[in-house]
Amino acid sequence: MATRLMRSRPFYEGRGYDPATGIFTASVAGLYMFTVQYCPFPASMVYLEITHEGKPLQRSYHYEKVYGVCVSMQTFAKVAMGEKVWVRSIYSGDLYHQEGYMWNSFAGFLVHL
């Protein structure tokens, strides 16, 4: 199951990302870069992974005892046309979102065909 990481004013170029599901589907095959930023609430443990067709590409764990912080992870993947990439929560406390200050995001872009 995908974890939707969204800003209140998302930017979408192309048709690959489905904001209803949080899943990116490649419209062309190639080398892609994917990045995630997430902001755990203080005293909240978050463990996420970037997943390609159900297999983990990159994992990140963060626990911040006192302060609200944002952390990020990136990965590259060869993705075939029609294959899916998403962010999955392995274990997640609450994510913090305050427009103009802190927000969560998932982005991907084609690097090379």
N, C-alpha and C positions, 0 to 999 in steps of 0.2 A: 504494500500500500504506500502510495506517495504522500509525503508531507508537503503541504502547500506552504511555501514561504513567499508572502506577497506584500508588496507595498500598496498603499491606497491609490497611488497613481502609477500603475505599472507601464512599462514600455515594451512593446512587442513589435519586432520587425520580422515579417514573414509569417508563416502559418504553422511553425513547428511546435510552439508552446501552447498547451491547453490550460488556461487559467482555472478552469473548473476542476481539473484533476491534479494539476501540478506536474504533468508529464510532458516532456519534450520528445517529439517524434521527428527523426531526421528526414528532411525532404530530398536530400542528396547525400550520397556516400562521401566520406572524407574524414580528415582529422579534425576533431573538435576540441575546444577547451571549455570546461565547465567550472564554475565557481559558485560557492555558497558563502553567504555571510549570515550568521545567526547571533542573536543577542539573548542569552539566558537571563532570567530574573536572578537577582542576588539569592544565594542559598538554594539554587536550583541546578541539578545535574542534567546535562544534555549530551546525548550520544547519537550522532547522525552519520549517514553515509551517502555518497553519490553512487547510484546504482545504474548499471547498464545491462538491460535485459535480465534483471534479477541477480546479477553478479556484482559484488562491491568493487568499485574502482578506487575509492578513497574514504577513509573514516576519520571522524574527529570526535573527541570527547572534551567537555569543558565543565568545570565546576568553579564557580566564583563565590566565595563565602559572603563578601560584604558589598561589593560594588557591581553596578550594572555595566557590563562590557560587551563588546561585539568581537567575535572571532571569525576567521574565514578558513576555507580550504579550497584547493584547486586541483584539477586533474586533466589530463589529456586522454583522448580515446579515439581509436578508429571506429567509426560508426557507419554501418551500412544503411542504405535507404530503407525507411520504414521501421528501423530499430528504435527502441525507446530508452530514455535516460530520465531518472528522477531522483529526488532526495527521499531517503527512507529514515524514519526515526527508529533506532534500535531501543533506546530508552530516552524519554524526554520529559523534563519538567516543563514549566511554562516559558515561552519565548516572549521577550519584551518588545513592544513596538510603540514608539512615540514619534509621530510624523514631525519631520524637521530636525529630529535629534538622533534617534536610533531606529533602524528598521532591518528586517530580515529579507534576504533576496536569494534567488537562484537564477543564474545566467549561463548561457552557452552560446558559443559562436564558432562558425566554420573557420578553421585556420588554413586548410589546404585540401583541394580536391584529390 
